[in-house]
Amino acid sequence: TRPTEMASSESPSATSSPTSKANRAGKTGRDKINDASRPIKRRCVSSACISCRKRKSKCDGKQPSCAACSSVYHTECVYDLNSDHRRKGVYKKDIDNLKTQNGTLQTLLEALLNFPEDKAFELVREIRSCDSLEDLAERIVDEQRQSADQNDQSAMEGDSPASQGSALWGQEDGEEPLSLETTLSSKMGALRLEEGGQVRFIGATSNLMLLPPSENDVREDDKPGPSTMPNSNDFPISSWTNVTHDRDLISHLMNLYFTYHYPFFTTLSKAPFLRDFHRGPQEPKPGHIVYCTPLLVNIMLALGCHFTSWEGARANPKDPTTAGDHFFREAKRLIFENDEHENPRLTTVQALALMSVREAGCGREARGWVYSGMSFRMAMDLGLHLNPEELGNKMEHLELDARRITFWGCFLFDKCWSLYMGRMPQLPSAMVTVPKVEVFPNEDSDNWMPYSDEGANMDDQQPGRIRAISLQISLLCEISNDILLTFYNPNPASQPSPKLPTKSTINSEFKKLSELFNRLEEWRKKLPAELDARGGSLPSTLLMHMFHQTLYIHLFRPFLKFSANATNNTGAPPLSHLDPRKACLGAANTIFKYLRFYKHRYKLRQICNVAGYFIHTAATIHLLNLPTKTAHRDIIQSCQALEEMGECWLVARRSLVIIAILVRRWKIDIPEEAQAVLERNREEAKRWGLATALEGLPASPQPTQHLVPPIVQPQQYGYAQGAGIVYQPQQNGAWVRQQDQWLLRDQEGLGVDLQGLGTMGWEEGDVASGVSWGDQWQWQP
C-alpha cells in the first residue's frame, strides 16, 4: 500500500483511538454501551499543518504535533495560519489592514478639506515627502484632539463664576470672547459669580447663561436698611435684635442653641458666625460675604428659647407654650419687610431652614414645609449642591467651607422633613456633587459641656466632634434618601398591584431590602469608636444613633407581614436571615435604650425636637408588641418622655394625643402608668382639633399590670403543660394556641397582622413556667 493511501485511510477517530480507549477504560458498562451506539463525530479543524496540506491528508489539528505527523509519517509538524490564504484568519487580517488604510486616507482627506488654504498646501507637501502616511494621520488626529481639549477647557472657564459673562463678552484682560458655538455647546450648568460678589447657579439650558455681568447687581432696595440693621448700642451682641437688649438673656439663649440644637442640625460654620456676631452689625462691603445677620440671630434665639424656663424666653411670661414666639415674629418681619426671600444669600438659606424645623417642633407642619422649600430652592439658586472647587481662586476657603456645611445641613433638614411628612426628598442624592463636610481636628477637639439654666457643668466636658458627627449623619441621610425612593415612592409604578404580588416581585423587593440593610450595617461597622452610643455620650451622638435605628424601622416596616419562619401565600421564600418584625422590635428597643442614656445624663427638657419623632415611631412599634415586658416598659417610658418633652416642644404633646387615639381605636391594653399620662394630656386634643376624634372612639380597656398574655399564667387560668388548646372565657375572648403565629384579631386595624412574632417578642423570664418557647397563641373572640 502506498503512503498516500495509508494516510487517506487514517481518520481522526482511528488516530485517536488509543486515547479514546484510555478514556473509556474507567467508564461503567452502561456508559460503554452508550458510547458504542453513539456515532463518533470528527472534530472540525480550521487549519491543517503544513505537512498535511502538502500531503493532502487529513489532519486532526492537535498541538504541538498532529497524529499523522507523529504516528504515521514521523515528520515535523508546523502550523502557520498566515500561510493559508483560504482561512478566515487571513481574511480578518486583510480587513484590518484595509480599515487602517481607509482611516488614514479619510483623516488626510478631511484635513485637506477643513484646513485653511495655507495649511492645506503645507499638508500636501508633507504627504508627498513623508515616509509613512499612517504616522502623519496620527499626528493630525493628536493635534485635533488637543485643540478640542483646549476648546472644552475654554468653555469650562467660560461657564465658571470667575469668567462667566466676562469671557463671553471679552471683558477680561483684553481676551477674545468665546465663540457662540462654544458657549451653546456647553452641556453642564455652572456657578456664576455676579459683580456684587454673589454666587448663583445657572443651568446650560437657561438663556441667562448668555447675560453679561450686571453692573448694578445690588439694587438700592437690597441694601440693608434701618429695619435690617437693628438699633446699635454699646454692646454688639444685643444689637442684632429689636426684641430685647438683655445681654444675659441673649448669651444664655445662644449658648443653649449651640449646646443642644446646633450639634445635630449643623447648618452653618460656627467660627465665622461667632466672629461676626461678636463684632455686631457692620455696613456690608462690596463682594464681602457676611456670616451673621439679624434674621439668622433671631431664629437662633427663638430655638434657644425652647431649652429654658426663663420668662424672658416667652412671648407671654406666664404661658410656656409661647416660648420663642416673639423672636420668631421678629424673624418673619425681617424676611417680608426687607424682601429677604427675594435676595438669595447663605445666611438666609440657613435661617429659613432653622425656621422650618422650629415650626415643626411647634406642630405647624404646613408653615414649616413652606419655609423648608424656600430654603432648599434658595440653596439650589446659589448652587450649594455643586462642587465649589469650580470657582478656582475666586472664593476663599472660609466661604467654600461655609457653603459646603450649609448644603449638607439642608440635606439633613430635607431628609428629616421627608420622613416626618412621608414625602419624597426635595434634594435627591443624584444631583449632589459637592464634597462632604471636612473634619477639622482642632475644631472637633473643642470641649463641649452640658449647659442649662443653672449654668455650665464643667465636670462633664468632652470633645464636641461637631463635624465628625455631621459627616456621619450625612451618610445616613443618603441611605434614608434611597429607602424613601425605593419603598415609599408614591408613583404609579411603585404602587402594589391589586392582585397578589408574584414570587419574582417579592424576591426583587427582598433583594433591595437586603442591600439597604447591608448599607446600614456597614455604616455601623465603620463608625469610629469614639462615636459609639454609650452612657455619657454626646447628645448629638445619641440622636444620631436614634436616627440610625429609626431607619431600620422604616426599612423593615413595609415587610412586617413576612416572617422568617413562614412562607408567604405567593410561594415566595421568606427572608433567609432578616426577620422584619424582629428587626423593627430590636430597633425600637435600642431607641429607648439610647433615650435612657440621654435622660440619665441630660434632661429631656433640653433635647432636639427631632427626638420626638424617633420616640413616637418606636412607640408605635411597641403597641404591636404589648403586653410583653419590654413593650410594657418602653410604652411607659415613651409616654413619660413625650410628656417631659412637651414642656418645650408642643409637637410632643400631640404625639401623646395620637397614641391615645390609637389605643382607644384598637382597644389596646396599655400599662396604668402610660394610661395616666395619656389622661393628663387629654385636654391637648382640643388644641390640635382632635377632641372629636378622641371622644368619638370607644373607651380603651382598663389598664392591667400583667406582662404576658393571660393564658401563660397557669396559676390564674389553669394552664396544663401539653394541652393542645386552652380556652378560657373572658369578656372579649381568650388566648388560643394556633400553629406558630401571633395574631391578635382586635389589632388587625393597625394595618398589619401580627404574623410570625414567634418567640422574638419575648425575653427570658417573660414566659411562665410550663410553657415552652415553641408554644404560640391566638386571641379568639
ZAMARGU-4260 file (C-alpha; in steps of 0.2 Angstrom, whole numbers, plus 5000, padded with zeros to 4 digits):
<rodrens>
0) 5000/5000/5000 | 5006/5017/4995 | 5009/5030/5009 | 4996/5042/5002 | 4983/5028/5003
5) 4988/5024/5021 | 4986/5042/5025 | 4969/5044/5017 | 4963/5028/5026 | 4968/5036/5043
10) 4954/5046/5051 | 4954/5056/5067 | 4944/5043/5075 | 4956/5030/5071 | 4972/5040/5075
15) 4964/5045/5092 | 4958/5028/5096 | 4971/5024/5109 | 4967/5039/5119 | 4948/5036/5117
20) 4951/5018/5123 | 4960/5025/5138 | 4947/5037/5142 | 4933/5024/5141 | 4943/5012/5152
25) 4936/5020/5168 | 4918/5021/5162 | 4905/5009/5168 | 4897/4996/5157 | 4882/5006/5154
30) 4892/5021/5148 | 4902/5009/5136 | 4886/5003/5128 | 4880/5021/5125 | 4897/5026/5118
35) 4897/5011/5106 | 4880/5015/5100 | 4883/5034/5098 | 4892/5039/5081 | 4909/5047/5084
40) 4910/5064/5075 | 4926/5070/5068 | 4932/5087/5076 | 4932/5101/5063 | 4949/5108/5060
45) 4950/5126/5054 | 4968/5125/5048 | 4979/5109/5045 | 4998/5109/5047 | 5009/5112/5033
50) 5015/5094/5031 | 4997/5088/5030 | 4992/5101/5017 | 5007/5096/5006 | 5002/5078/5008
55) 4984/5082/5006 | 4980/5071/5020 | 4968/5073/5035 | 4975/5082/5050 | 4967/5082/5067
60) 4974/5099/5072 | 4982/5093/5088 | 4996/5103/5096 | 5011/5103/5096 | 5010/5088/5083
65) 4996/5080/5074 | 4993/5061/5074 | 4998/5059/5056 | 5015/5068/5058 | 5019/5060/5075
70) 5012/5042/5072 | 5012/5039/5054 | 5024/5049/5044 | 5036/5054/5058 | 5038/5072/5050
75) 5040/5089/5058 | 5023/5096/5062 | 5021/5115/5060 | 5006/5126/5060 | 5006/5143/5050
80) 4989/5151/5050 | 4995/5166/5039 | 5001/5154/5025 | 4984/5148/5022 | 4975/5161/5012
85) 4959/5151/5011 | 4956/5153/5030 | 4946/5167/5040 | 4961/5172/5050 | 4969/5179/5034
90) 4953/5187/5029 | 4952/5196/5046 | 4970/5202/5045 | 4966/5209/5027 | 4951/5218/5033
95) 4960/5226/5047 | 4973/5232/5035 | 4960/5239/5024 | 4951/5248/5038 | 4968/5256/5044
100) 4972/5262/5026 | 4954/5268/5024 | 4955/5278/5041 | 4972/5285/5036 | 4965/5291/5019
105) 4949/5298/5027 | 4959/5308/5040 | 4970/5316/5027 | 4956/5320/5015 | 4946/5328/5029
110) 4961/5338/5034 | 4963/5344/5017 | 4945/5349/5016 | 4944/5358/5033 | 4962/5366/5034
115) 4964/5384/5029 | 4972/5386/5012 | 4989/5389/5018 | 4989/5374/5029 | 4981/5363/5016
120) 4996/5367/5004 | 5008/5363/5018 | 4999/5347/5021 | 5001/5342/5003 | 5019/5344/5004
125) 5020/5334/5019 | 5010/5320/5011 | 5022/5320/4996 | 5038/5319/5007 | 5033/5309/5022
130) 5039/5291/5025 | 5023/5285/5032 | 5005/5291/5029 | 4999/5282/5045 | 5011/5292/5056
135) 5006/5308/5048 | 4987/5304/5050 | 4990/5300/5069 | 4999/5317/5071 | 4985/5326/5063
140) 4972/5317/5075 | 4983/5321/5090 | 4983/5339/5085 | 4964/5340/5083 | 4961/5331/5100
145) 4972/5344/5109 | 4963/5358/5100 | 4946/5351/5106 | 4953/5349/5124 | 4958/5367/5124
150) 4941/5372/5117 | 4932/5362/5131 | 4944/5370/5144 | 4939/5387/5137 | 4921/5383/5138
155) 4923/5377/5156 | 4932/5393/5161 | 4918/5402/5152 | 4905/5394/5162 | 4914/5396/5179
160) 4909/5410/5190 | 4926/5418/5188 | 4924/5421/5169 | 4906/5418/5165 | 4900/5433/5155
165) 4917/5441/5155 | 4925/5428/5144 | 4909/5428/5133 | 4909/5446/5131 | 4928/5449/5130
170) 4929/5460/5146 | 4944/5452/5155 | 4961/5457/5152 | 4958/5460/5133 | 4955/5442/5129
175) 4945/5437/5114 | 4927/5432/5119 | 4922/5414/5117 | 4913/5409/5101 | 4894/5407/5102
180) 4896/5389/5096 | 4907/5385/5111 | 4895/5394/5123 | 4880/5385/5116 | 4888/5368/5116
185) 4891/5368/5135 | 4880/5354/5142 | 4883/5357/5161 | 4877/5372/5171 | 4889/5381/5182
190) 4891/5393/5196 | 4891/5411/5191 | 4900/5425/5200 | 4890/5441/5199 | 4898/5458/5201
195) 4892/5461/5218 | 4901/5445/5224 | 4885/5434/5224 | 4887/5417/5218 | 4872/5409/5208
200) 4869/5393/5198 | 4863/5394/5180 | 4860/5378/5170 | 4865/5375/5152 | 4848/5376/5145
205) 4845/5393/5153 | 4847/5409/5141 | 4853/5418/5157 | 4870/5410/5153 | 4871/5422/5139
210) 4869/5438/5150 | 4884/5449/5153 | 4888/5453/5171 | 4876/5466/5179 | 4885/5482/5184
215) 4872/5486/5197 | 4869/5468/5204 | 4865/5475/5221 | 4850/5486/5220 | 4846/5500/5232
220) 4832/5491/5240 | 4843/5476/5243 | 4855/5485/5254 | 4852/5484/5272 | 4840/5497/5278
225) 4836/5503/5296 | 4825/5488/5299 | 4838/5476/5294 | 4851/5484/5305 | 4844/5485/5322
230) 4847/5499/5334 | 4866/5499/5338 | 4871/5502/5356 | 4887/5500/5366 | 4885/5480/5367
235) 4887/5472/5349 | 4878/5456/5354 | 4862/5465/5359 | 4862/5475/5343 | 4856/5460/5332
240) 4838/5460/5338 | 4825/5473/5342 | 4815/5461/5354 | 4827/5463/5369 | 4843/5471/5374
245) 4846/5460/5388 | 4864/5454/5385 | 4862/5440/5398 | 4846/5433/5390 | 4854/5434/5373
250) 4870/5425/5378 | 4860/5412/5388 | 4849/5408/5373 | 4864/5407/5361 | 4873/5395/5372
255) 4858/5384/5373 | 4856/5384/5354 | 4874/5379/5352 | 4874/5366/5365 | 4858/5356/5360
260) 4852/5361/5343 | 4867/5365/5333 | 4877/5349/5336 | 4864/5339/5327 | 4857/5351/5314
265) 4874/5358/5309 | 4870/5370/5296 | 4882/5384/5297 | 4901/5387/5300 | 4902/5391/5319
270) 4919/5401/5319 | 4915/5414/5306 | 4897/5416/5313 | 4904/5420/5330 | 4917/5431/5324
275) 4904/5442/5315 | 4891/5440/5329 | 4903/5447/5342 | 4908/5462/5331 | 4890/5467/5330
280) 4881/5473/5314 | 4893/5481/5301 | 4890/5490/5285 | 4892/5477/5271 | 4907/5479/5259
285) 4906/5476/5241 | 4910/5457/5237 | 4911/5453/5256 | 4902/5438/5262 | 4893/5440/5278
290) 4891/5425/5290 | 4879/5433/5303 | 4863/5443/5300 | 4849/5449/5311 | 4837/5437/5303
295) 4849/5422/5307 | 4852/5428/5325 | 4833/5430/5329 | 4828/5412/5323 | 4843/5405/5333
300) 4837/5414/5348 | 4819/5408/5345 | 4826/5390/5345 | 4836/5393/5361 | 4820/5398/5370
305) 4814/5380/5369 | 4828/5374/5381 | 4825/5386/5395 | 4812/5391/5408 | 4817/5409/5409
310) 4802/5421/5407 | 4811/5432/5395 | 4811/5417/5383 | 4792/5418/5382 | 4781/5430/5372
315) 4769/5428/5387 | 4779/5425/5403 | 4765/5415/5410 | 4762/5404/5396 | 4777/5391/5392
320) 4769/5387/5375 | 4774/5404/5368 | 4792/5401/5370 | 4802/5409/5356 | 4787/5417/5348
325) 4792/5435/5350 | 4809/5431/5342 | 4801/5421/5328 | 4789/5436/5324 | 4804/5447/5323
330) 4812/5435/5310 | 4796/5434/5300 | 4796/5453/5300 | 4814/5454/5293 | 4810/5442/5280
335) 4795/5450/5272 | 4798/5469/5276 | 4816/5468/5269 | 4812/5455/5255 | 4825/5443/5262
340) 4816/5429/5252 | 4819/5438/5236 | 4838/5440/5238 | 4847/5423/5240 | 4862/5423/5251
345) 4870/5410/5263 | 4863/5416/5279 | 4845/5417/5273 | 4846/5399/5267 | 4852/5394/5285
350) 4839/5405/5293 | 4824/5398/5283 | 4830/5380/5287 | 4830/5384/5305 | 4813/5392/5304
355) 4806/5376/5296 | 4812/5365/5310 | 4806/5377/5323 | 4789/5377/5316 | 4789/5358/5315
360) 4793/5357/5334 | 4778/5368/5337 | 4766/5357/5327 | 4764/5369/5312 | 4770/5357/5298
365) 4762/5367/5284 | 4771/5383/5288 | 4787/5373/5291 | 4786/5364/5275 | 4785/5381/5265
370) 4800/5388/5274 | 4810/5372/5271 | 4805/5373/5252 | 4811/5391/5252 | 4827/5387/5260
375) 4830/5372/5248 | 4826/5382/5232 | 4837/5396/5238 | 4851/5384/5241 | 4849/5377/5223
380) 4849/5395/5216 | 4866/5398/5225 | 4872/5382/5218 | 4877/5375/5235 | 4874/5357/5229
385) 4888/5359/5216 | 4907/5357/5219 | 4913/5374/5223 | 4930/5370/5218 | 4925/5375/5200
390) 4927/5393/5207 | 4946/5391/5207 | 4954/5406/5217 | 4939/5417/5216 | 4932/5411/5233
395) 4941/5410/5249 | 4942/5394/5258 | 4931/5400/5273 | 4917/5403/5261 | 4919/5386/5252
400) 4918/5378/5269 | 4903/5388/5274 | 4894/5384/5258 | 4898/5365/5260 | 4892/5364/5278
405) 4876/5374/5274 | 4871/5362/5260 | 4874/5346/5270 | 4864/5354/5284 | 4850/5357/5271
410) 4852/5339/5265 | 4848/5334/5283 | 4833/5345/5285 | 4826/5338/5269 | 4828/5320/5274
415) 4820/5324/5291 | 4806/5333/5283 | 4803/5319/5271 | 4802/5306/5285 | 4791/5317/5296
420) 4779/5321/5282 | 4780/5304/5272 | 4785/5314/5257 | 4799/5311/5244 | 4815/5321/5246
425) 4817/5338/5238 | 4836/5337/5237 | 4839/5319/5229 | 4857/5312/5231 | 4859/5311/5212
430) 4860/5330/5209 | 4874/5332/5223 | 4892/5335/5218 | 4898/5345/5232 | 4910/5335/5244
435) 4906/5330/5261 | 4910/5341/5276 | 4928/5342/5281 | 4933/5337/5298 | 4945/5349/5307
440) 4953/5341/5322 | 4956/5357/5330 | 4938/5362/5329 | 4931/5345/5334 | 4943/5344/5349
445) 4934/5360/5357 | 4926/5355/5373 | 4908/5353/5374 | 4899/5353/5391 | 4881/5352/5397
450) 4873/5369/5399 | 4856/5373/5407 | 4848/5387/5417 | 4859/5383/5431 | 4875/5386/5420
455) 4888/5375/5413 | 4893/5359/5421 | 4912/5359/5420 | 4914/5341/5426 | 4906/5333/5411
460) 4917/5341/5397 | 4922/5331/5382 | 4927/5334/5364 | 4912/5341/5354 | 4916/5332/5337
465) 4903/5343/5328 | 4910/5340/5311 | 4914/5321/5313 | 4896/5318/5318 | 4889/5329/5304
470) 4899/5319/5292 | 4891/5303/5298 | 4874/5310/5298 | 4876/5315/5280 | 4880/5297/5276
475) 4864/5291/5285 | 4854/5304/5275 | 4860/5296/5259 | 4853/5279/5265 | 4837/5287/5271
480) 4835/5295/5253 | 4837/5278/5245 | 4825/5270/5257 | 4811/5283/5254 | 4813/5282/5235
485) 4814/5263/5235 | 4799/5258/5246 | 4789/5274/5249 | 4788/5282/5232 | 4770/5285/5228
490) 4772/5285/5209 | 4760/5273/5200 | 4774/5261/5196 | 4778/5258/5214 | 4760/5255/5219
495) 4756/5237/5224 | 4745/5228/5211 | 4728/5224/5217 | 4732/5205/5214 | 4744/5196/5225
500) 4762/5200/5221 | 4771/5187/5211 | 4786/5177/5218 | 4798/5187/5207 | 4791/5204/5213
505) 4793/5199/5231 | 4811/5192/5228 | 4816/5208/5220 | 4809/5218/5235 | 4819/5207/5247
510) 4835/5210/5237 | 4833/5229/5238 | 4829/5227/5257 | 4845/5216/5259 | 4855/5229/5250
515) 4849/5244/5261 | 4851/5233/5276 | 4869/5230/5272 | 4872/5248/5270 | 4865/5252/5287
520) 4876/5238/5294 | 4891/5244/5285 | 4888/5262/5292 | 4888/5255/5310 | 4903/5244/5307
525) 4914/5259/5300 | 4908/5271/5314 | 4923/5277/5324 | 4924/5270/5341 | 4923/5287/5349
530) 4906/5290/5341 | 4898/5274/5348 | 4882/5276/5359 | 4885/5273/5377 | 4881/5281/5394
535) 4888/5298/5394 | 4889/5300/5375 | 4886/5317/5367 | 4868/5322/5365 | 4871/5323/5346
540) 4879/5306/5346 | 4864/5298/5354 | 4852/5307/5342 | 4862/5301/5328 | 4860/5283/5334
545) 4842/5285/5336 | 4841/5291/5318 | 4850/5276/5313 | 4838/5264/5322 | 4823/5274/5315
550) 4829/5270/5298 | 4829/5251/5302 | 4811/5253/5307 | 4806/5262/5291 | 4816/5249/5281
555) 4808/5234/5288 | 4790/5241/5292 | 4783/5238/5274 | 4788/5219/5276 | 4780/5216/5293
560) 4769/5203/5286 | 4783/5192/5280 | 4791/5181/5293 | 4807/5171/5294 | 4798/5155/5299
565) 4784/5155/5287 | 4781/5155/5268 | 4771/5169/5260 | 4754/5164/5251 | 4763/5168/5235
570) 4775/5154/5237 | 4790/5166/5238 | 4803/5161/5251 | 4804/5172/5267 | 4819/5182/5271
575) 4833/5170/5275 | 4842/5180/5288 | 4832/5195/5291 | 4816/5195/5301 | 4806/5211/5298
580) 4796/5210/5314 | 4812/5206/5324 | 4822/5220/5316 | 4808/5233/5320 | 4806/5227/5338
585) 4825/5227/5340 | 4827/5244/5333 | 4813/5251/5344 | 4821/5243/5360 | 4838/5251/5355
590) 4830/5268/5353 | 4823/5268/5371 | 4840/5262/5377 | 4848/5277/5370 | 4834/5288/5377
595) 4838/5281/5394 | 4856/5286/5391 | 4850/5303/5387 | 4838/5305/5401 | 4851/5299/5414
600) 4865/5311/5409 | 4854/5326/5402 | 4837/5332/5404 | 4823/5328/5391 | 4818/5346/5394
605) 4833/5350/5384 | 4833/5339/5368 | 4831/5342/5350 | 4813/5341/5344 | 4818/5328/5331
610) 4819/5316/5346 | 4800/5316/5347 | 4798/5309/5330 | 4811/5295/5334 | 4802/5291/5351
615) 4784/5291/5343 | 4790/5280/5329 | 4797/5267/5341 | 4782/5268/5352 | 4770/5263/5338
620) 4780/5248/5335 | 4779/5243/5354 | 4760/5245/5353 | 4761/5229/5342 | 4771/5220/5354
625) 4761/5223/5370 | 4759/5215/5383 | 4777/5209/5383 | 4789/5215/5397 | 4800/5226/5385
630) 4785/5234/5377 | 4776/5237/5394 | 4792/5246/5400 | 4795/5256/5384 | 4777/5261/5382
635) 4778/5269/5399 | 4795/5277/5395 | 4789/5284/5379 | 4773/5292/5386 | 4783/5299/5401
640) 4797/5306/5389 | 4785/5314/5377 | 4776/5322/5392 | 4793/5329/5398 | 4797/5335/5380
645) 4780/5343/5379 | 4786/5356/5391 | 4797/5363/5377 | 4790/5356/5361 | 4772/5356/5358
650) 4773/5343/5345 | 4777/5330/5358 | 4760/5333/5366 | 4752/5330/5350 | 4761/5313/5349
655) 4753/5308/5365 | 4736/5313/5358 | 4739/5302/5343 | 4745/5287/5354 | 4729/5289/5364
660) 4718/5288/5348 | 4727/5273/5343 | 4725/5265/5360 | 4706/5269/5360 | 4703/5264/5342
665) 4710/5247/5343 | 4707/5244/5361 | 4725/5241/5366 | 4728/5237/5384 | 4742/5248/5390
670) 4750/5249/5407 | 4742/5260/5421 | 4757/5272/5421 | 4755/5276/5402 | 4737/5277/5403
675) 4738/5290/5417 | 4750/5301/5406 | 4738/5300/5392 | 4723/5305/5403 | 4733/5320/5409
680) 4736/5326/5391 | 4718/5323/5386 | 4714/5342/5385 | 4728/5344/5372 | 4717/5336/5359
685) 4707/5352/5359 | 4722/5362/5354 | 4725/5351/5339 | 4707/5349/5334 | 4707/5331/5338
690) 4695/5331/5353 | 4680/5325/5342 | 4691/5311/5335 | 4696/5306/5353 | 4679/5307/5361
695) 4671/5298/5347 | 4681/5282/5350 | 4676/5269/5362 | 4685/5269/5379 | 4701/5259/5380
700) 4701/5244/5390 | 4705/5245/5409 | 4724/5245/5410 | 4732/5229/5418 | 4748/5225/5425
705) 4751/5208/5418 | 4767/5207/5407 | 4762/5192/5397 | 4746/5185/5389 | 4734/5179/5402
710) 4735/5161/5395 | 4753/5159/5400 | 4749/5162/5419 | 4745/5144/5424 | 4740/5149/5442
715) 4726/5161/5435 | 4720/5151/5420 | 4724/5133/5425 | 4735/5130/5411 | 4741/5112/5409
720) 4758/5108/5401 | 4755/5098/5385 | 4737/5104/5382 | 4733/5106/5364 | 4721/5121/5365
725) 4716/5131/5381 | 4701/5141/5380 | 4696/5152/5395 | 4680/5163/5393 | 4683/5182/5396
730) 4673/5197/5392 | 4681/5199/5375 | 4688/5182/5371 | 4703/5171/5376 | 4720/5166/5370
735) 4721/5151/5360 | 4736/5142/5353 | 4736/5141/5334 | 4752/5135/5325 | 4767/5146/5327
740) 4760/5163/5324 | 4754/5178/5334 | 4738/5185/5328 | 4728/5197/5339 | 4712/5200/5330
745) 4707/5215/5339 | 4723/5224/5332 | 4721/5220/5314 | 4716/5238/5310 | 4733/5243/5313
750) 4736/5238/5295 | 4747/5223/5299 | 4744/5206/5306 | 4755/5201/5320 | 4761/5186/5310
755) 4777/5177/5314 | 4781/5185/5330 | 4786/5169/5337 | 4797/5170/5352 | 4806/5185/5347
760) 4794/5197/5356 | 4798/5188/5372 | 4813/5190/5384 | 4819/5177/5396 | 4808/5176/5411
765) 4793/5183/5402 | 4785/5166/5399 | 4778/5157/5414 | 4784/5140/5419 | 4776/5126/5410
770) 4775/5135/5393 | 4788/5130/5381 | 4796/5143/5369 | 4788/5134/5354 | 4770/5137/5361
775) 4761/5151/5352 | 4744/5158/5355 | 4730/5167/5346 | 4716/5179/5354 | 4700/5170/5350
780) 4684/5181/5352
</rodrens>
